[in-house]
Every structure is written in structure tokens, then in C-alpha cells.
């Protein structure tokens, strides 16, 4: 995720912190972690349907650290192509793969190799590996053709990137005309100030880089998306160490669409 420094954040230091953080999650998901995670969190705080989670191997669910629930933003249809940008251990990806079926295709992109290994193992166990592709890649420079994807999902991965505009521009590029963006992301109530913005650990957790709702909507619109709709709110940090560290408001589900024709 290449970017110029933001508020003094050095990109190389940040991504080293991200690598270390999520490698630790992959290796020891039961260890202490600053954010809420796991299957119970997904069900009780993010409203994941139990029947959907039944299709996801426990190894992936134990490493789930989403912010919202992209599957409640809109449907995924049989035969569609879905990109999960920042797929982690693959929980959202596998749910989407069951929805597309073998006539479709699901693509997971992430920079954390150990989490991708877990995602692939789980995809095989879940029986969706035949139409699943995992890519160790930077989602500010997606290795996908333009106009090749029906749905892009991001669940807590936008705020980790220093260059959010570039991430959204790439999501817009790879979507087909009329394609949908299902964005689940942390937001703040107000500007949290440089004291928080400069914290590498909080950036790696995807919260020091959080925007307020107005800023987030403006960024999505500036990327070219239309028909934005806030569909749900989540108190995803309740009871976590992050809630004690900084004033994050929670998270939102946001729907947006790529226009059928360029403006």
C-alpha cells in the first residue's frame, strides 16, 4: 500500500506494523487483541446470520476482525464475480463464494501471507476452492482487469490504507458499469486530532485513519460512485481495548454503485 507519509506516518513503518499485527493474529487468534474478533462477535455485534457462519470453517472465524457486515448491505447473486479487498482469513469471502456458487468467482486480495494461507485452507474445507482465487497483493494496485467485477466488498480494510483515494479509485476501476460497492468501515464522531493520528499501532488497527461519516461519503463520491446509502450502524468496538484508547464512534455499512455510463 504505497503512499506518501500522512501526518508524519511513515509508510514502511506502518506496513511493518500491519504485517506483525496480522501475522500474530494468524498464528495465535486466542491471544489478546485490541479489537473485538471471532464468531460470537460477528453474530452478536455485527448481525451475521448464524446459517451463513455455519458454512465458514472455525479457523477463519477465529481470525475475523471485521468492522461491519457487507452481506447486509446488498445481495450477492449466483454467477457473479466478487472481490474482497483485504480479505484476511476469508470469512466474508467464503460466505460470498457460497452465494455465487461455482458459476461465479470470488477473489480475495490481502497483503498478509499467513492470513491468506488460512483463507485458502478454509476455502478448501468449505468446498469453494474451485471458484476462489487468492492474491497476495496491494489493494491500492489491484492485479485485476478493469470492469471485471460485479461486487467489491471492504470490511475494515479501507482505514488501514494511507491512500484511501487510491484504494477507492482501484475499486471503481475494477467494477463493471453498474457494479456495487459494499463498504463496512469504522468512523469517528469528530476529528480525533494529531495525538491519535500519529499512533502507528492505532493506524495498523484501522482506527487512527478513520474518517467521520461526512468525510467518508465525500471520499466515496469523489471516486465516482453514486447512489450512496448508509444502511446500518455498528458498535463494533464496544468492550475492546480500542474503545479505551481513542474516541472511535463505531462503524457503518455503506452502499454505493458505479454508474452505468461515465459522467
Secondary structure, DSSP 8 states (H G I E B T S, - for coil): -----BTTB-HHHHHHHHHHHHHHHHH-TTS--SS--SHHHHHHHH---HHHHTTS-HHHHHT---SS-GGGTS---TT-EEEEET-TTSHHHHHHHHHH-TTSEEEEEES-HHHHHHHHHHHHHHT-GGGEEEEE--TTS--S-TT-EEEEEEES-GGG-S-HHHHHHHHHHHEEEEEEEEEEEEEESS---HHHHT-HHHHHTT-TT-EEHHHHHHHHHHTTEEEEEEEEEE-TTTTSHHHHHS-EEEEEEEEEEE-SS--
